[in-house]
């Protein structure tokens, strides 16, 4: 993490995008992922989902037989890289069918686009 200050309005917009990812996944509206992911997004959740590019990410989520019931993002830290890029670190909890809760660390790179902030890369490190 670079630990450069981020304008408070940008930090809030970035956190909003990260939160919206969870809501879109929870409603299984995968075709809306363009609202939160960049077209060239890189997504890496080892053993569960690895994909490059928005279309591949959407197809991969649609292919998950038993998606999580509910995603929760917590402890978000946003560090600036430059005026249009930030690195984010957060904790995630996912409620699975049957009541199991899993935890992970999300490492996101977000970029400013003409449409607003978008996740350009997400790397998930499962915990436990």
C-alpha positions in Angstrom: 0.0 0.0 0.0 1.3 3.4 -0.9 -0.3 5.4 1.9 -0.7 8.6 -0.1 -3.7 10.8 1.0 -6.9 10.5 -1.0 -9.4 13.3 -1.4 -12.2 12.6 1.1 -14.8 12.8 -1.7 -12.9 10.3 -3.8 -12.4 8.0 -0.8 -16.1 8.0 -0.2 -16.8 7.3 -3.9 -14.3 4.4 -3.8 -15.9 2.9 -0.7 -19.3 3.2 -2.4 -18.1 1.2 -5.4 -16.7 -1.5 -3.1 -20.0 -1.7 -1.3 -22.0 -1.8 -4.5 -20.0 -4.9 -5.7 -21.5 -6.8 -2.7 -25.0 -5.7 -3.4 -24.8 -6.6 -7.1 -23.4 -10.1 -6.2 -26.0 -10.7 -3.6 -28.9 -10.0 -6.0 -27.1 -12.0 -8.7 -27.5 -9.1 -11.2 -24.1 -10.0 -12.8 -24.9 -8.0 -15.9 -24.6 -4.9 -13.8 -21.0 -5.6 -12.8 -19.9 -2.9 -15.4 -21.2 -0.4 -12.7 -18.4 -1.4 -10.4 -15.7 -3.2 -12.5 -13.5 -1.8 -15.2 -13.8 -3.4 -18.7 -10.3 -4.9 -18.3 -10.8 -6.0 -14.7 -8.5 -8.8 -13.3 -10.3 -11.0 -10.7 -8.4 -13.6 -8.7 -10.1 -15.7 -6.0 -7.8 -18.8 -5.9 -9.7 -22.1 -6.2 -13.1 -20.3 -6.8 -12.9 -17.8 -9.6 -10.1 -16.4 -11.7 -11.0 -14.3 -14.7 -9.7 -11.4 -16.9 -11.9 -8.9 -18.5 -15.5 -7.9 -17.6 -17.2 -10.4 -19.9 -15.2 -13.3 -18.5 -15.9 -12.2 -14.9 -19.6 -12.0 -15.6 -19.6 -15.4 -17.2 -17.7 -16.9 -14.3 -20.1 -15.5 -11.7 -23.1 -16.8 -13.7 -21.5 -20.3 -13.7 -21.2 -20.5 -9.9 -23.7 -23.2 -8.8 -24.0 -22.0 -5.2 -23.1 -18.3 -4.9 -22.8 -16.7 -1.5 -26.0 -15.5 0.1 -24.6 -12.3 1.4 -21.3 -10.4 1.1 -20.1 -7.9 3.7 -17.1 -5.5 3.2 -15.5 -4.1 6.4 -12.4 -2.3 7.6 -11.8 -0.5 4.2 -8.4 1.3 3.8 -7.9 3.5 0.7 -4.4 4.6 -0.2 -3.7 6.8 -3.2 -1.3 5.9 -5.9 -1.9 8.9 -8.0 -4.9 11.2 -8.8 -6.7 8.5 -10.7 -5.6 5.2 -9.0 -5.9 3.9 -5.5 -5.1 0.7 -3.7 -7.7 -0.6 -1.2 -7.4 -3.2 1.5 -10.5 -4.6 3.2 -11.9 -7.5 5.1 -14.8 -9.5 3.7 -17.3 -11.9 5.2 -19.5 -14.1 3.1 -22.6 -16.0 4.3 -22.9 -19.2 2.4 -26.0 -21.4 1.9 -26.4 -23.5 5.0 -25.1 -20.7 7.3 -21.4 -21.1 7.0 -19.5 -17.8 7.1 -16.2 -17.4 5.3 -13.7 -14.6 5.7 -11.1 -13.1 3.3 -8.9 -10.1 2.6 -9.6 -8.1 -0.5 -6.8 -6.2 -2.2 -8.4 -4.0 -4.8 -6.9 -1.6 -7.3 -9.4 1.1 -8.3 -9.2 3.5 -11.2 -11.0 6.7 -12.1 -12.9 6.3 -15.4 -15.3 8.6 -17.3 -18.1 6.7 -15.6 -16.5 7.1 -12.1 -14.4 4.9 -9.9 -14.1 1.2 -11.0 -12.4 -1.9 -9.6 -9.5 -2.6 -12.0 -8.2 -5.6 -10.1 -9.4 -7.7 -7.2 -7.2 -10.2 -5.4 -8.9 -12.3 -2.7 -7.0 -14.1 0.0 -9.2 -16.5 1.9 -8.7 -16.6 5.7 -9.1 -19.6 8.0 
